[in-house]
Amino acid sequence: MPKPLPPVSQTALLKWVLNHDFVTTAIPGFSTYEHLEQDFSVAGNLAYSEDEKTFLGRQELHGASGILQQCGECREACPSRSKSRH
């Protein structure tokens, strides 16, 4: 069973998506007004906070996702590329 993500994940993951040219669409979800405010806060500032950098740099996140490799580009050797999971 997956562990729940910390609150910082809401903005960190949305910023990660919006900072990559190979992503053409992001449809952030929300179930509370707080989530909506977090989503809108990203629109004005795509720079990562220190907490977001720490969250995105966690090795267990990379292994669990199978996608988020933080390489900054889509490389031929990317295991996700061969599975067409971008």
Salt bridges, closest charged atoms under 4 A:
GLU50 OE2 - LYS53 NZ 3.36
GLU52 OE1 - LYS15 NZ 2.92
GLU60 OE2 - ARG58 NE 2.76
GLU73 OE2 - ARG75 NE 3.36
GLU76 OE2 - ARG81 NH2 3.02
